[in-house]
Amino acid sequence: MQYTLLITGSPYQSKACHTALRFIRAALAKSPNSIKGVFFYEDAVLIGNHLAQPPRDEINLTQAWQDIAQQHHVPLYLCIAAAVRRGIVSDSESKRYELPHHTLAEHFQLEGLGTLVDMMNSTHKIIQFR
């Protein structure tokens, strides 16, 4: 069984990113190829901001997701429209908007909703975390 994860809950206002992280770790431990990709939408895109600094006594969710992507080659997609609206831009987008630097964290990619649709059409199940 292969899953696509859709995360819409803010990493700061909900437990969606935490719960999805626990789910993906369990799924990957059971079957290394069980995750097609993760799509962050709405306020969940805030997870991809490399400028965010959590308090030292809290989990660094951005780093935890980056570790998943690096260790298991799971693509992490941020909705480009939602991300740019919230100030999260890649190097190419920062040039496009004439900004001095990018804010996209490593191992995250900006993609459109077409990527989500493609993943939904090529996996067995989609699971949403709000």
C-alpha angles and dihedrals in degrees: 000000000000124000138202114205121213114192119190104158120101114253088226102041103038141027093241095111091044094049093045090050091054090047095049093048091052093045093049092047089055097041123006093209097045097107121069093183147306123251118197114201137175111359092348088081087076086081088075097060108113091195094064113105117193120208112274093248094056131076114265097234094186091056092045091055091045089054090053091050094047098043099041103025092238112161115235113204127190118199102251096215093049093043098049090047088057096046099260108134135164123228092266092047091049089056091046091054092038093242122158096237145356126257101196113122119233117271092027122106131199111231139161128245089266088075090056091050091050091051092047091052094049103045134069097235141010118210121196124206115196 
